[in-house]
């Protein structure tokens, strides 16, 4: 006669609900992680569709530009950088231009040449290989604190600081990184480094 076991049989039936709960937990974790990553990407970057030809020949109409929205939280914009900002007189509209004048500087344009007078009195004339044509207007502007003087590369067909004044820092959206659409136009945006250009002359 075989003695009865003193240990009851263990059923495997409850494993199925446990597997289902684990699967649901993984799905929820994946969804939450996706939402967090999407929010972080949107916080750090932006996308902008170019309208008009004010930045020719550097950036073309209907191209899509990826923006870096973090840099200017950590530092000031630099001369030569291409930026996207809310148009001061209609913040629902966004413009893309190049930074030319920095806070405290005086900008003079005459005979197609941009001259910068720094707060210490030193001057520099900008060599601008990126423009469509030299500007055909003449004037002088002074840039206030937390302001920037911005111009389109298509100087004579651009709504920019020469026509509506200074850009306050608070209206900046971000620094243009690269053109990502259409795919054949994929490229880094051409920020001009004046110091590097001068040292290579």
Residue pairs with C-beta under 8 A, 6 or more apart in sequence:
43 69
44 68
44 69
44 70
45 66
45 67
45 68
45 69
45 174
45 177
46 66
46 67
46 69
46 84
46 173
46 174
47 64
47 65
47 66
47 67
48 64
48 65
48 67
48 84
48 94
48 96
48 173
48 176
49 62
49 63
49 64
49 65
50 59
50 60
50 61
50 62
50 63
50 64
50 65
50 96
51 61
51 62
52 61
53 60
53 61
53 154
53 157
54 95
54 96
54 97
54 152
54 153
54 154
54 157
54 158
54 159
54 160
55 82
55 96
55 97
55 98
55 152
55 153
55 154
55 158
56 132
56 153
56 154
57 130
57 132
57 153
57 154
58 82
58 98
58 130
58 153
58 189
58 190
59 65
59 82
59 96
59 153
59 176
59 179
59 189
60 185
63 179
63 181
63 182
63 185
64 179
64 180
64 181
65 84
65 96
65 176
65 177
65 178
65 179
65 180
65 189
66 176
66 177
66 178
66 179
66 180
67 84
67 173
67 174
67 175
67 176
67 177
68 174
68 175
68 176
68 177
69 173
69 174
70 174
71 174
71 175
72 83
72 169
72 172
72 174
72 175
76 102
76 103
77 83
77 99
77 102
77 148
77 169
77 172
77 175
78 99
78 102
79 99
79 100
79 101
79 102
79 116
79 194
80 98
80 99
80 191
80 192
80 193
80 194
81 98
81 99
81 175
81 176
81 191
82 96
82 97
82 98
82 99
82 175
82 176
82 189
82 190
82 191
83 96
83 97
83 98
83 99
83 150
83 172
83 173
83 174
83 175
83 176
84 94
84 95
84 96
84 172
84 173
84 174
84 176
85 94
85 95
85 97
85 150
85 167
85 171
85 172
85 173
86 92
86 93
86 94
86 95
86 171
86 173
87 93
87 94
87 95
87 171
88 164
88 165
88 167
88 168
88 171
89 164
91 171
94 173
95 159
95 160
96 176
97 150
97 151
97 152
97 158
97 160
97 161
97 167
98 130
98 150
98 151
98 152
98 153
98 192
99 148
99 149
99 150
100 107
100 114
100 116
100 126
100 149
100 150
100 151
100 161
101 107
101 116
101 141
101 143
101 148
101 149
101 161
102 143
102 148
102 149
103 143
103 144
103 145
103 146
103 147
103 148
104 118
104 119
104 143
104 144
104 145
105 116
105 117
105 118
105 119
105 142
105 143
105 149
106 116
106 117
106 140
106 141
106 142
106 143
107 114
107 115
107 116
107 117
107 140
107 141
107 142
107 143
107 149
108 114
108 115
108 117
108 139
108 140
109 115
109 135
109 137
109 138
109 139
109 140
109 162
110 138
111 138
112 134
112 135
112 136
113 125
113 126
113 134
114 125
114 126
114 128
114 135
114 151
115 123
115 124
115 125
115 126
116 123
116 124
116 125
116 126
117 123
118 124
124 194
126 194
127 194
127 197
128 192
129 192
130 153
130 190
130 192
131 153
131 154
131 155
132 153
132 154
132 155
132 156
132 157
133 154
133 155
133 156
134 155
135 151
135 155
135 156
135 162
136 155
136 156
137 156
137 162
139 162
141 149
141 161
141 162
141 165
141 166
143 149
143 166
144 166
146 168
146 169
146 170
147 166
147 167
147 168
147 169
148 161
148 166
148 167
148 169
149 161
149 166
149 167
150 160
150 161
150 167
151 158
151 160
151 161
151 162
152 158
152 159
152 160
161 167
175 191
176 189
176 191
177 188
177 189
178 186
178 187
178 188
178 189
179 185
179 186
179 187
179 189
180 186
